[in-house]
Amino acid sequence: MVDSESGRRRKYCKRSCRQRAYEQRTLVAGTAIPGDALILSAEEAESLRDRLFELRCAAQDIRTAIGENADHSALGSMADELVRLAEESERLR
């Protein structure tokens, strides 16, 4: 997307994203925290950890199923679940 005033590419998708970035920079100003750091609450970090655990378990289930010569439809369903969990794990907040 291009900014109509200067012809530059936009850095943020919308004003609220720009505002969140400003708030983040302001919070870490004068601290040892890098400006590009992502700050998660303990609850958010725990939720991410749980999603990553589920993702790893699903991957291990597929490995086990392959070792046990599971049929293609079962493997397909398991792969679909793995992809769903991976997409969910990408969500940080």
PDB file of N, CA, C and O in Angstrom:
ATOM      1  N   MET A   1       0.843  -1.165   0.000  1.00  0.00           N
ATOM      2  CA  MET A   1       0.000   0.000   0.000  1.00  0.00           C
ATOM      3  C   MET A   1       0.896   1.238   0.000  1.00  0.00           C
ATOM      4  O   MET A   1       1.934   1.246   0.662  1.00  0.00           O
ATOM      5  N   VAL A   2       0.516   2.263  -0.720  1.00  0.00           N
ATOM      6  CA  VAL A   2       1.323   3.471  -0.859  1.00  0.00           C
ATOM      7  C   VAL A   2       0.622   4.630  -0.174  1.00  0.00           C
ATOM      8  O   VAL A   2      -0.588   4.804  -0.319  1.00  0.00           O
ATOM      9  N   ASP A   3       1.378   5.421   0.570  1.00  0.00           N
ATOM     10  CA  ASP A   3       0.865   6.624   1.217  1.00  0.00           C
ATOM     11  C   ASP A   3       0.604   7.657   0.126  1.00  0.00           C
ATOM     12  O   ASP A   3       1.518   7.995  -0.627  1.00  0.00           O
ATOM     13  N   SER A   4      -0.614   8.160   0.026  1.00  0.00           N
ATOM     14  CA  SER A   4      -0.982   9.067  -1.069  1.00  0.00           C
ATOM     15  C   SER A   4      -0.268  10.415  -0.993  1.00  0.00           C
ATOM     16  O   SER A   4      -0.146  11.086  -2.018  1.00  0.00           O
ATOM     17  N   GLU A   5       0.207  10.837   0.175  1.00  0.00           N
ATOM     18  CA  GLU A   5       0.832  12.138   0.312  1.00  0.00           C
ATOM     19  C   GLU A   5       2.252  12.169  -0.249  1.00  0.00           C
ATOM     20  O   GLU A   5       2.624  13.137  -0.912  1.00  0.00           O
ATOM     21  N   SER A   6       3.048  11.138  -0.002  1.00  0.00           N
ATOM     22  CA  SER A   6       4.456  11.197  -0.390  1.00  0.00           C
ATOM     23  C   SER A   6       4.878  10.105  -1.367  1.00  0.00           C
ATOM     24  O   SER A   6       6.008  10.128  -1.854  1.00  0.00           O
ATOM     25  N   GLY A   7       4.019   9.172  -1.660  1.00  0.00           N
ATOM     26  CA  GLY A   7       4.368   8.088  -2.559  1.00  0.00           C
ATOM     27  C   GLY A   7       5.198   6.992  -1.908  1.00  0.00           C
ATOM     28  O   GLY A   7       5.611   6.049  -2.583  1.00  0.00           O
ATOM     29  N   ARG A   8       5.452   7.104  -0.585  1.00  0.00           N
ATOM     30  CA  ARG A   8       6.202   6.077   0.126  1.00  0.00           C
ATOM     31  C   ARG A   8       5.286   4.907   0.457  1.00  0.00           C
ATOM     32  O   ARG A   8       4.070   5.053   0.581  1.00  0.00           O
ATOM     33  N   ARG A   9       5.915   3.732   0.597  1.00  0.00           N
ATOM     34  CA  ARG A   9       5.153   2.576   1.062  1.00  0.00           C
ATOM     35  C   ARG A   9       4.825   2.766   2.532  1.00  0.00           C
ATOM     36  O   ARG A   9       5.650   3.268   3.294  1.00  0.00           O
ATOM     37  N   ARG A  10       3.643   2.374   2.929  1.00  0.00           N
ATOM     38  CA  ARG A  10       3.236   2.493   4.326  1.00  0.00           C
ATOM     39  C   ARG A  10       4.029   1.524   5.190  1.00  0.00           C
ATOM     40  O   ARG A  10       4.317   0.403   4.772  1.00  0.00           O
ATOM     41  N   LYS A  11       4.379   1.957   6.387  1.00  0.00           N
ATOM     42  CA  LYS A  11       5.084   1.098   7.330  1.00  0.00           C
ATOM     43  C   LYS A  11       4.081   0.300   8.157  1.00  0.00           C
ATOM     44  O   LYS A  11       4.361  -0.832   8.550  1.00  0.00           O
ATOM     45  N   TYR A  12       2.914   0.883   8.422  1.00  0.00           N
ATOM     46  CA  TYR A  12       1.891   0.248   9.248  1.00  0.00           C
ATOM     47  C   TYR A  12       0.605   0.092   8.437  1.00  0.00           C
ATOM     48  O   TYR A  12       0.275   0.930   7.598  1.00  0.00           O
ATOM     49  N   CYS A  13      -0.102  -0.984   8.704  1.00  0.00           N
ATOM     50  CA  CYS A  13      -1.308  -1.272   7.928  1.00  0.00           C
ATOM     51  C   CYS A  13      -2.454  -0.316   8.258  1.00  0.00           C
ATOM     52  O   CYS A  13      -3.282  -0.016   7.397  1.00  0.00           O
ATOM     53  N   LYS A  14      -2.500   0.153   9.482  1.00  0.00           N
ATOM     54  CA  LYS A  14      -3.556   1.094   9.861  1.00  0.00           C
ATOM     55  C   LYS A  14      -3.072   1.955  11.024  1.00  0.00           C
ATOM     56  O   LYS A  14      -2.037   1.678  11.630  1.00  0.00           O
ATOM     57  N   ARG A  15      -3.822   2.981  11.318  1.00  0.00           N
ATOM     58  CA  ARG A  15      -3.421   3.939  12.362  1.00  0.00           C
ATOM     59  C   ARG A  15      -3.272   3.265  13.720  1.00  0.00           C
ATOM     60  O   ARG A  15      -2.371   3.609  14.485  1.00  0.00           O
ATOM     61  N   SER A  16      -4.145   2.311  14.028  1.00  0.00           N
ATOM     62  CA  SER A  16      -4.060   1.656  15.333  1.00  0.00           C
ATOM     63  C   SER A  16      -2.750   0.869  15.471  1.00  0.00           C
ATOM     64  O   SER A  16      -2.182   0.801  16.561  1.00  0.00           O
ATOM     65  N   CYS A  17      -2.273   0.280  14.383  1.00  0.00           N
ATOM     66  CA  CYS A  17      -0.987  -0.436  14.421  1.00  0.00           C
ATOM     67  C   CYS A  17       0.159   0.546  14.644  1.00  0.00           C
ATOM     68  O   CYS A  17       1.101   0.253  15.381  1.00  0.00           O
ATOM     69  N   ARG A  18       0.075   1.695  14.014  1.00  0.00           N
ATOM     70  CA  ARG A  18       1.087   2.725  14.206  1.00  0.00           C
ATOM     71  C   ARG A  18       1.074   3.191  15.658  1.00  0.00           C
ATOM     72  O   ARG A  18       2.132   3.403  16.250  1.00  0.00           O
ATOM     73  N   GLN A  19      -0.108   3.352  16.230  1.00  0.00           N
ATOM     74  CA  GLN A  19      -0.237   3.788  17.626  1.00  0.00           C
ATOM     75  C   GLN A  19       0.351   2.742  18.563  1.00  0.00           C
ATOM     76  O   GLN A  19       1.068   3.100  19.498  1.00  0.00           O
ATOM     77  N   ARG A  20       0.068   1.444  18.339  1.00  0.00           N
ATOM     78  CA  ARG A  20       0.626   0.384  19.191  1.00  0.00           C
ATOM     79  C   ARG A  20       2.154   0.384  19.124  1.00  0.00           C
ATOM     80  O   ARG A  20       2.820   0.183  20.140  1.00  0.00           O
ATOM     81  N   ALA A  21       2.702   0.605  17.947  1.00  0.00           N
ATOM     82  CA  ALA A  21       4.160   0.644  17.786  1.00  0.00           C
ATOM     83  C   ALA A  21       4.746   1.816  18.561  1.00  0.00           C
ATOM     84  O   ALA A  21       5.788   1.679  19.203  1.00  0.00           O
ATOM     85  N   TYR A  22       4.085   2.963  18.505  1.00  0.00           N
ATOM     86  CA  TYR A  22       4.532   4.137  19.255  1.00  0.00           C
ATOM     87  C   TYR A  22       4.506   3.834  20.754  1.00  0.00           C
ATOM     88  O   TYR A  22       5.463   4.131  21.469  1.00  0.00           O
ATOM     89  N   GLU A  23       3.412   3.245  21.223  1.00  0.00           N
ATOM     90  CA  GLU A  23       3.303   2.915  22.643  1.00  0.00           C
ATOM     91  C   GLU A  23       4.406   1.958  23.070  1.00  0.00           C
ATOM     92  O   GLU A  23       4.987   2.109  24.145  1.00  0.00           O
ATOM     93  N   GLN A  24       4.691   0.978  22.229  1.00  0.00           N
ATOM     94  CA  GLN A  24       5.762   0.012  22.518  1.00  0.00           C
ATOM     95  C   GLN A  24       7.105   0.733  22.631  1.00  0.00           C
ATOM     96  O   GLN A  24       7.856   0.510  23.580  1.00  0.00           O
ATOM     97  N   ARG A  25       7.403   1.597  21.662  1.00  0.00           N
ATOM     98  CA  ARG A  25       8.680   2.328  21.690  1.00  0.00           C
ATOM     99  C   ARG A  25       8.771   3.204  22.932  1.00  0.00           C
ATOM    100  O   ARG A  25       9.836   3.299  23.543  1.00  0.00           O
ATOM    101  N   THR A  26       7.678   3.841  23.310  1.00  0.00           N
ATOM    102  CA  THR A  26       7.658   4.722  24.468  1.00  0.00           C
ATOM    103  C   THR A  26       7.886   3.938  25.760  1.00  0.00           C
ATOM    104  O   THR A  26       8.594   4.400  26.654  1.00  0.00           O
ATOM    105  N   LEU A  27       7.285   2.755  25.853  1.00  0.00           N
ATOM    106  CA  LEU A  27       7.431   1.936  27.053  1.00  0.00           C
ATOM    107  C   LEU A  27       8.870   1.490  27.279  1.00  0.00           C
ATOM    108  O   LEU A  27       9.313   1.399  28.424  1.00  0.00           O
ATOM    109  N   VAL A  28       9.602   1.212  26.212  1.00  0.00           N
ATOM    110  CA  VAL A  28      10.960   0.682  26.364  1.00  0.00           C
ATOM    111  C   VAL A  28      12.031   1.765  26.310  1.00  0.00           C
ATOM    112  O   VAL A  28      13.210   1.476  26.515  1.00  0.00           O
ATOM    113  N   ALA A  29      11.639   3.003  26.037  1.00  0.00           N
ATOM    114  CA  ALA A  29      12.620   4.096  25.964  1.00  0.00           C
ATOM    115  C   ALA A  29      13.320   4.236  27.310  1.00  0.00           C
ATOM    116  O   ALA A  29      12.666   4.278  28.352  1.00  0.00           O
ATOM    117  N   GLY A  30      14.648   4.310  27.289  1.00  0.00           N
ATOM    118  CA  GLY A  30      15.432   4.476  28.506  1.00  0.00           C
ATOM    119  C   GLY A  30      15.638   3.200  29.302  1.00  0.00           C
ATOM    120  O   GLY A  30      16.135   3.247  30.427  1.00  0.00           O
ATOM    121  N   THR A  31      15.263   2.057  28.732  1.00  0.00           N
ATOM    122  CA  THR A  31      15.474   0.767  29.404  1.00  0.00           C
ATOM    123  C   THR A  31      16.469  -0.051  28.596  1.00  0.00           C
ATOM    124  O   THR A  31      16.888   0.355  27.512  1.00  0.00           O
ATOM    125  N   ALA A  32      16.837  -1.194  29.125  1.00  0.00           N
ATOM    126  CA  ALA A  32      17.747  -2.091  28.415  1.00  0.00           C
ATOM    127  C   ALA A  32      16.997  -2.971  27.411  1.00  0.00           C
ATOM    128  O   ALA A  32      17.610  -3.778  26.712  1.00  0.00           O
ATOM    129  N   ILE A  33      15.688  -2.818  27.340  1.00  0.00           N
ATOM    130  CA  ILE A  33      14.880  -3.629  26.427  1.00  0.00           C
ATOM    131  C   ILE A  33      15.025  -3.064  25.017  1.00  0.00           C
ATOM    132  O   ILE A  33      14.814  -1.870  24.806  1.00  0.00           O
ATOM    133  N   PRO A  34      15.385  -3.913  24.045  1.00  0.00           N
ATOM    134  CA  PRO A  34      15.508  -3.423  22.667  1.00  0.00           C
ATOM    135  C   PRO A  34      14.174  -2.865  22.160  1.00  0.00           C
ATOM    136  O   PRO A  34      13.106  -3.355  22.528  1.00  0.00           O
ATOM    137  N   GLY A  35      14.248  -1.852  21.324  1.00  0.00           N
ATOM    138  CA  GLY A  35      13.046  -1.220  20.798  1.00  0.00           C
ATOM    139  C   GLY A  35      12.176  -2.137  19.976  1.00  0.00           C
ATOM    140  O   GLY A  35      10.971  -1.907  19.868  1.00  0.00           O
ATOM    141  N   ASP A  36      12.753  -3.178  19.390  1.00  0.00           N
ATOM    142  CA  ASP A  36      11.970  -4.099  18.572  1.00  0.00           C
ATOM    143  C   ASP A  36      11.543  -5.346  19.342  1.00  0.00           C
ATOM    144  O   ASP A  36      11.066  -6.312  18.747  1.00  0.00           O
ATOM    145  N   ALA A  37      11.714  -5.325  20.662  1.00  0.00           N
ATOM    146  CA  ALA A  37      11.330  -6.472  21.483  1.00  0.00           C
ATOM    147  C   ALA A  37       9.814  -6.600  21.535  1.00  0.00           C
ATOM    148  O   ALA A  37       9.092  -5.604  21.507  1.00  0.00           O
ATOM    149  N   LEU A  38       9.350  -7.830  21.610  1.00  0.00           N
ATOM    150  CA  LEU A  38       7.927  -8.101  21.785  1.00  0.00           C
ATOM    151  C   LEU A  38       7.708  -8.417  23.255  1.00  0.00           C
ATOM    152  O   LEU A  38       8.306  -9.353  23.786  1.00  0.00           O
ATOM    153  N   ILE A  39       6.868  -7.658  23.903  1.00  0.00           N
ATOM    154  CA  ILE A  39       6.626  -7.839  25.334  1.00  0.00           C
ATOM    155  C   ILE A  39       5.301  -8.567  25.506  1.00  0.00           C
ATOM    156  O   ILE A  39       4.255  -8.094  25.062  1.00  0.00           O
ATOM    157  N   LEU A  40       5.360  -9.721  26.155  1.00  0.00           N
ATOM    158  CA  LEU A  40       4.167 -10.509  26.417  1.00  0.00           C
ATOM    159  C   LEU A  40       3.924 -10.569  27.918  1.00  0.00           C
ATOM    160  O   LEU A  40       4.865 -10.614  28.710  1.00  0.00           O
ATOM    161  N   SER A  41       2.671 -10.569  28.294  1.00  0.00           N
ATOM    162  CA  SER A  41       2.347 -10.782  29.700  1.00  0.00           C
ATOM    163  C   SER A  41       2.638 -12.242  30.031  1.00  0.00           C
ATOM    164  O   SER A  41       2.819 -13.062  29.131  1.00  0.00           O
ATOM    165  N   ALA A  42       2.684 -12.559  31.298  1.00  0.00           N
ATOM    166  CA  ALA A  42       2.909 -13.944  31.725  1.00  0.00           C
ATOM    167  C   ALA A  42       1.810 -14.853  31.167  1.00  0.00           C
ATOM    168  O   ALA A  42       2.076 -15.985  30.763  1.00  0.00           O
ATOM    169  N   GLU A  43       0.601 -14.357  31.149  1.00  0.00           N
ATOM    170  CA  GLU A  43      -0.525 -15.141  30.622  1.00  0.00           C
ATOM    171  C   GLU A  43      -0.362 -15.397  29.123  1.00  0.00           C
ATOM    172  O   GLU A  43      -0.599 -16.508  28.648  1.00  0.00           O
ATOM    173  N   GLU A  44       0.043 -14.363  28.385  1.00  0.00           N
ATOM    174  CA  GLU A  44       0.253 -14.521  26.945  1.00  0.00           C
ATOM    175  C   GLU A  44       1.401 -15.488  26.658  1.00  0.00           C
ATOM    176  O   GLU A  44       1.311 -16.310  25.746  1.00  0.00           O
ATOM    177  N   ALA A  45       2.471 -15.389  27.431  1.00  0.00           N
ATOM    178  CA  ALA A  45       3.612 -16.291  27.246  1.00  0.00           C
ATOM    179  C   ALA A  45       3.206 -17.729  27.548  1.00  0.00           C
ATOM    180  O   ALA A  45       3.605 -18.645  26.828  1.00  0.00           O
ATOM    181  N   GLU A  46       2.433 -17.937  28.582  1.00  0.00           N
ATOM    182  CA  GLU A  46       1.964 -19.284  28.937  1.00  0.00           C
ATOM    183  C   GLU A  46       1.058 -19.846  27.843  1.00  0.00           C
ATOM    184  O   GLU A  46       1.143 -21.028  27.508  1.00  0.00           O
ATOM    185  N   SER A  47       0.195 -19.001  27.290  1.00  0.00           N
ATOM    186  CA  SER A  47      -0.682 -19.432  26.204  1.00  0.00           C
ATOM    187  C   SER A  47       0.132 -19.846  24.978  1.00  0.00           C
ATOM    188  O   SER A  47      -0.164 -20.861  24.348  1.00  0.00           O
ATOM    189  N   LEU A  48       1.151 -19.066  24.644  1.00  0.00           N
ATOM    190  CA  LEU A  48       2.021 -19.407  23.524  1.00  0.00           C
ATOM    191  C   LEU A  48       2.742 -20.722  23.797  1.00  0.00           C
ATOM    192  O   LEU A  48       2.822 -21.581  22.919  1.00  0.00           O
ATOM    193  N   ARG A  49       3.262 -20.881  25.002  1.00  0.00           N
ATOM    194  CA  ARG A  49       3.946 -22.128  25.378  1.00  0.00           C
ATOM    195  C   ARG A  49       3.002 -23.323  25.221  1.00  0.00           C
ATOM    196  O   ARG A  49       3.406 -24.369  24.714  1.00  0.00           O
ATOM    197  N   ASP A  50       1.744 -23.172  25.655  1.00  0.00           N
ATOM    198  CA  ASP A  50       0.767 -24.257  25.525  1.00  0.00           C
ATOM    199  C   ASP A  50       0.510 -24.603  24.064  1.00  0.00           C
ATOM    200  O   ASP A  50       0.443 -25.780  23.709  1.00  0.00           O
ATOM    201  N   ARG A  51       0.364 -23.580  23.206  1.00  0.00           N
ATOM    202  CA  ARG A  51       0.116 -23.826  21.785  1.00  0.00           C
ATOM    203  C   ARG A  51       1.305 -24.526  21.136  1.00  0.00           C
ATOM    204  O   ARG A  51       1.128 -25.416  20.305  1.00  0.00           O
ATOM    205  N   LEU A  52       2.517 -24.123  21.516  1.00  0.00           N
ATOM    206  CA  LEU A  52       3.710 -24.771  20.959  1.00  0.00           C
ATOM    207  C   LEU A  52       3.824 -26.220  21.436  1.00  0.00           C
ATOM    208  O   LEU A  52       4.272 -27.081  20.680  1.00  0.00           O
ATOM    209  N   PHE A  53       3.426 -26.498  22.673  1.00  0.00           N
ATOM    210  CA  PHE A  53       3.422 -27.875  23.182  1.00  0.00           C
ATOM    211  C   PHE A  53       2.443 -28.731  22.378  1.00  0.00           C
ATOM    212  O   PHE A  53       2.765 -29.854  21.989  1.00  0.00           O
ATOM    213  N   GLU A  54       1.244 -28.192  22.132  1.00  0.00           N
ATOM    214  CA  GLU A  54       0.262 -28.917  21.324  1.00  0.00           C
ATOM    215  C   GLU A  54       0.801 -29.182  19.923  1.00  0.00           C
ATOM    216  O   GLU A  54       0.597 -30.262  19.370  1.00  0.00           O
ATOM    217  N   LEU A  55       1.477 -28.213  19.360  1.00  0.00           N
ATOM    218  CA  LEU A  55       2.069 -28.357  18.029  1.00  0.00           C
ATOM    219  C   LEU A  55       3.103 -29.483  18.018  1.00  0.00           C
ATOM    220  O   LEU A  55       3.096 -30.327  17.122  1.00  0.00           O
ATOM    221  N   ARG A  56       3.989 -29.495  19.012  1.00  0.00           N
ATOM    222  CA  ARG A  56       5.010 -30.547  19.093  1.00  0.00           C
ATOM    223  C   ARG A  56       4.364 -31.918  19.258  1.00  0.00           C
ATOM    224  O   ARG A  56       4.793 -32.882  18.625  1.00  0.00           O
ATOM    225  N   CYS A  57       3.346 -32.014  20.095  1.00  0.00           N
ATOM    226  CA  CYS A  57       2.652 -33.297  20.301  1.00  0.00           C
ATOM    227  C   CYS A  57       2.022 -33.785  18.994  1.00  0.00           C
ATOM    228  O   CYS A  57       2.091 -34.973  18.680  1.00  0.00           O
ATOM    229  N   ALA A  58       1.418 -32.885  18.241  1.00  0.00           N
ATOM    230  CA  ALA A  58       0.805 -33.271  16.966  1.00  0.00           C
ATOM    231  C   ALA A  58       1.867 -33.768  15.994  1.00  0.00           C
ATOM    232  O   ALA A  58       1.637 -34.737  15.270  1.00  0.00           O
ATOM    233  N   ALA A  59       3.028 -33.117  15.969  1.00  0.00           N
ATOM    234  CA  ALA A  59       4.118 -33.557  15.093  1.00  0.00           C
ATOM    235  C   ALA A  59       4.615 -34.940  15.523  1.00  0.00           C
ATOM    236  O   ALA A  59       4.894 -35.791  14.678  1.00  0.00           O
ATOM    237  N   GLN A  60       4.726 -35.158  16.820  1.00  0.00           N
ATOM    238  CA  GLN A  60       5.149 -36.473  17.315  1.00  0.00           C
ATOM    239  C   GLN A  60       4.119 -37.546  16.980  1.00  0.00           C
ATOM    240  O   GLN A  60       4.483 -38.677  16.659  1.00  0.00           O
ATOM    241  N   ASP A  61       2.840 -37.197  17.054  1.00  0.00           N
ATOM    242  CA  ASP A  61       1.775 -38.142  16.696  1.00  0.00           C
ATOM    243  C   ASP A  61       1.903 -38.564  15.234  1.00  0.00           C
ATOM    244  O   ASP A  61       1.725 -39.736  14.903  1.00  0.00           O
ATOM    245  N   ILE A  62       2.210 -37.613  14.370  1.00  0.00           N
ATOM    246  CA  ILE A  62       2.384 -37.941  12.948  1.00  0.00           C
ATOM    247  C   ILE A  62       3.585 -38.852  12.759  1.00  0.00           C
ATOM    248  O   ILE A  62       3.515 -39.822  12.004  1.00  0.00           O
ATOM    249  N   ARG A  63       4.684 -38.553  13.436  1.00  0.00           N
ATOM    250  CA  ARG A  63       5.872 -39.399  13.336  1.00  0.00           C
ATOM    251  C   ARG A  63       5.543 -40.823  13.785  1.00  0.00           C
ATOM    252  O   ARG A  63       5.952 -41.787  13.138  1.00  0.00           O
ATOM    253  N   THR A  64       4.810 -40.958  14.884  1.00  0.00           N
ATOM    254  CA  THR A  64       4.419 -42.283  15.382  1.00  0.00           C
ATOM    255  C   THR A  64       3.511 -42.987  14.373  1.00  0.00           C
ATOM    256  O   THR A  64       3.685 -44.173  14.091  1.00  0.00           O
ATOM    257  N   ALA A  65       2.545 -42.249  13.837  1.00  0.00           N
ATOM    258  CA  ALA A  65       1.607 -42.840  12.869  1.00  0.00           C
ATOM    259  C   ALA A  65       2.340 -43.317  11.623  1.00  0.00           C
ATOM    260  O   ALA A  65       2.014 -44.377  11.088  1.00  0.00           O
ATOM    261  N   ILE A  66       3.314 -42.564  11.155  1.00  0.00           N
ATOM    262  CA  ILE A  66       4.098 -42.990   9.991  1.00  0.00           C
ATOM    263  C   ILE A  66       4.856 -44.268  10.322  1.00  0.00           C
ATOM    264  O   ILE A  66       4.902 -45.195   9.513  1.00  0.00           O
ATOM    265  N   GLY A  67       5.448 -44.318  11.511  1.00  0.00           N
ATOM    266  CA  GLY A  67       6.176 -45.515  11.943  1.00  0.00           C
ATOM    267  C   GLY A  67       5.283 -46.735  12.057  1.00  0.00           C
ATOM    268  O   GLY A  67       5.743 -47.868  11.915  1.00  0.00           O
ATOM    269  N   GLU A  68       4.018 -46.502  12.311  1.00  0.00           N
ATOM    270  CA  GLU A  68       3.048 -47.596  12.436  1.00  0.00           C
ATOM    271  C   GLU A  68       2.298 -47.841  11.129  1.00  0.00           C
ATOM    272  O   GLU A  68       1.308 -48.573  11.108  1.00  0.00           O
ATOM    273  N   ASN A  69       2.764 -47.233  10.045  1.00  0.00           N
ATOM    274  CA  ASN A  69       2.151 -47.396   8.717  1.00  0.00           C
ATOM    275  C   ASN A  69       0.664 -47.056   8.703  1.00  0.00           C
ATOM    276  O   ASN A  69      -0.148 -47.807   8.163  1.00  0.00           O
ATOM    277  N   ALA A  70       0.319 -45.923   9.298  1.00  0.00           N
ATOM    278  CA  ALA A  70      -1.078 -45.482   9.307  1.00  0.00           C
ATOM    279  C   ALA A  70      -1.531 -45.207   7.877  1.00  0.00           C
ATOM    280  O   ALA A  70      -0.722 -44.873   7.012  1.00  0.00           O
ATOM    281  N   ASP A  71      -2.842 -45.353   7.639  1.00  0.00           N
ATOM    282  CA  ASP A  71      -3.356 -45.125   6.286  1.00  0.00           C
ATOM    283  C   ASP A  71      -3.309 -43.641   5.932  1.00  0.00           C
ATOM    284  O   ASP A  71      -3.217 -42.780   6.807  1.00  0.00           O
ATOM    285  N   HIS A  72      -3.374 -43.364   4.642  1.00  0.00           N
ATOM    286  CA  HIS A  72      -3.227 -42.001   4.139  1.00  0.00           C
ATOM    287  C   HIS A  72      -4.306 -41.054   4.650  1.00  0.00           C
ATOM    288  O   HIS A  72      -4.022 -39.881   4.894  1.00  0.00           O
ATOM    289  N   SER A  73      -5.516 -41.524   4.814  1.00  0.00           N
ATOM    290  CA  SER A  73      -6.578 -40.626   5.284  1.00  0.00           C
ATOM    291  C   SER A  73      -6.327 -40.202   6.726  1.00  0.00           C
ATOM    292  O   SER A  73      -6.563 -39.050   7.089  1.00  0.00           O
ATOM    293  N   ALA A  74      -5.850 -41.129   7.542  1.00  0.00           N
ATOM    294  CA  ALA A  74      -5.527 -40.785   8.938  1.00  0.00           C
ATOM    295  C   ALA A  74      -4.366 -39.792   8.969  1.00  0.00           C
ATOM    296  O   ALA A  74      -4.394 -38.820   9.724  1.00  0.00           O
ATOM    297  N   LEU A  75      -3.353 -40.040   8.153  1.00  0.00           N
ATOM    298  CA  LEU A  75      -2.212 -39.123   8.098  1.00  0.00           C
ATOM    299  C   LEU A  75      -2.639 -37.747   7.581  1.00  0.00           C
ATOM    300  O   LEU A  75      -2.162 -36.716   8.056  1.00  0.00           O
ATOM    301  N   GLY A  76      -3.543 -37.749   6.604  1.00  0.00           N
ATOM    302  CA  GLY A  76      -4.049 -36.484   6.077  1.00  0.00           C
ATOM    303  C   GLY A  76      -4.772 -35.681   7.144  1.00  0.00           C
ATOM    304  O   GLY A  76      -4.578 -34.470   7.253  1.00  0.00           O
ATOM    305  N   SER A  77      -5.601 -36.344   7.926  1.00  0.00           N
ATOM    306  CA  SER A  77      -6.318 -35.668   9.018  1.00  0.00           C
ATOM    307  C   SER A  77      -5.346 -35.133  10.061  1.00  0.00           C
ATOM    308  O   SER A  77      -5.508 -34.023  10.567  1.00  0.00           O
ATOM    309  N   MET A  78      -4.343 -35.931  10.372  1.00  0.00           N
ATOM    310  CA  MET A  78      -3.350 -35.502  11.353  1.00  0.00           C
ATOM    311  C   MET A  78      -2.532 -34.318  10.822  1.00  0.00           C
ATOM    312  O   MET A  78      -2.191 -33.403  11.572  1.00  0.00           O
ATOM    313  N   ALA A  79      -2.228 -34.347   9.537  1.00  0.00           N
ATOM    314  CA  ALA A  79      -1.485 -33.238   8.930  1.00  0.00           C
ATOM    315  C   ALA A  79      -2.327 -31.967   8.937  1.00  0.00           C
ATOM    316  O   ALA A  79      -1.805 -30.881   9.186  1.00  0.00           O
ATOM    317  N   ASP A  80      -3.617 -32.092   8.666  1.00  0.00           N
ATOM    318  CA  ASP A  80      -4.512 -30.938   8.730  1.00  0.00           C
ATOM    319  C   ASP A  80      -4.510 -30.322  10.133  1.00  0.00           C
ATOM    320  O   ASP A  80      -4.459 -29.102  10.291  1.00  0.00           O
ATOM    321  N   GLU A  81      -4.567 -31.189  11.142  1.00  0.00           N
ATOM    322  CA  GLU A  81      -4.533 -30.710  12.525  1.00  0.00           C
ATOM    323  C   GLU A  81      -3.197 -30.045  12.838  1.00  0.00           C
ATOM    324  O   GLU A  81      -3.159 -29.030  13.534  1.00  0.00           O
ATOM    325  N   LEU A  82      -2.114 -30.601  12.337  1.00  0.00           N
ATOM    326  CA  LEU A  82      -0.784 -30.019  12.535  1.00  0.00           C
ATOM    327  C   LEU A  82      -0.718 -28.617  11.937  1.00  0.00           C
ATOM    328  O   LEU A  82      -0.205 -27.695  12.571  1.00  0.00           O
ATOM    329  N   VAL A  83      -1.226 -28.456  10.736  1.00  0.00           N
ATOM    330  CA  VAL A  83      -1.238 -27.141  10.087  1.00  0.00           C
ATOM    331  C   VAL A  83      -2.100 -26.162  10.884  1.00  0.00           C
ATOM    332  O   VAL A  83      -1.711 -25.009  11.070  1.00  0.00           O
ATOM    333  N   ARG A  84      -3.259 -26.608  11.353  1.00  0.00           N
ATOM    334  CA  ARG A  84      -4.135 -25.738  12.149  1.00  0.00           C
ATOM    335  C   ARG A  84      -3.413 -25.268  13.410  1.00  0.00           C
ATOM    336  O   ARG A  84      -3.461 -24.086  13.753  1.00  0.00           O
ATOM    337  N   LEU A  85      -2.749 -26.189  14.094  1.00  0.00           N
ATOM    338  CA  LEU A  85      -2.025 -25.829  15.311  1.00  0.00           C
ATOM    339  C   LEU A  85      -0.854 -24.896  15.014  1.00  0.00           C
ATOM    340  O   LEU A  85      -0.573 -23.986  15.793  1.00  0.00           O
ATOM    341  N   ALA A  86      -0.172 -25.118  13.893  1.00  0.00           N
ATOM    342  CA  ALA A  86       0.941 -24.243  13.511  1.00  0.00           C
ATOM    343  C   ALA A  86       0.435 -22.833  13.247  1.00  0.00           C
ATOM    344  O   ALA A  86       1.053 -21.862  13.682  1.00  0.00           O
ATOM    345  N   GLU A  87      -0.682 -22.711  12.541  1.00  0.00           N
ATOM    346  CA  GLU A  87      -1.258 -21.387  12.265  1.00  0.00           C
ATOM    347  C   GLU A  87      -1.657 -20.701  13.563  1.00  0.00           C
ATOM    348  O   GLU A  87      -1.442 -19.501  13.732  1.00  0.00           O
ATOM    349  N   GLU A  88      -2.236 -21.463  14.470  1.00  0.00           N
ATOM    350  CA  GLU A  88      -2.646 -20.904  15.754  1.00  0.00           C
ATOM    351  C   GLU A  88      -1.417 -20.480  16.575  1.00  0.00           C
ATOM    352  O   GLU A  88      -1.465 -19.483  17.296  1.00  0.00           O
ATOM    353  N   SER A  89      -0.336 -21.228  16.463  1.00  0.00           N
ATOM    354  CA  SER A  89       0.880 -20.905  17.201  1.00  0.00           C
ATOM    355  C   SER A  89       1.545 -19.636  16.699  1.00  0.00           C
ATOM    356  O   SER A  89       2.278 -18.990  17.448  1.00  0.00           O
ATOM    357  N   GLU A  90       1.308 -19.266  15.449  1.00  0.00           N
ATOM    358  CA  GLU A  90       1.878 -18.040  14.907  1.00  0.00           C
ATOM    359  C   GLU A  90       1.278 -16.802  15.559  1.00  0.00           C
ATOM    360  O   GLU A  90       1.883 -15.730  15.551  1.00  0.00           O
ATOM    361  N   ARG A  91       0.101 -16.955  16.115  1.00  0.00           N
ATOM    362  CA  ARG A  91      -0.589 -15.834  16.768  1.00  0.00           C
ATOM    363  C   ARG A  91       0.084 -15.563  18.104  1.00  0.00           C
ATOM    364  O   ARG A  91       0.086 -16.425  18.982  1.00  0.00           O
ATOM    365  N   LEU A  92       0.647 -14.391  18.264  1.00  0.00           N
ATOM    366  CA  LEU A  92       1.347 -14.070  19.506  1.00  0.00           C
ATOM    367  C   LEU A  92       0.428 -13.431  20.542  1.00  0.00           C
ATOM    368  O   LEU A  92       0.691 -13.528  21.740  1.00  0.00           O
ATOM    369  N   ARG A  93      -0.609 -12.802  20.112  1.00  0.00           N
ATOM    370  CA  ARG A  93      -1.522 -12.159  21.059  1.00  0.00           C
ATOM    371  C   ARG A  93      -2.939 -12.502  20.719  1.00  0.00           C
ATOM    372  O   ARG A  93      -3.863 -12.056  21.401  1.00  0.00           O
TER     373      ARG A  93
END
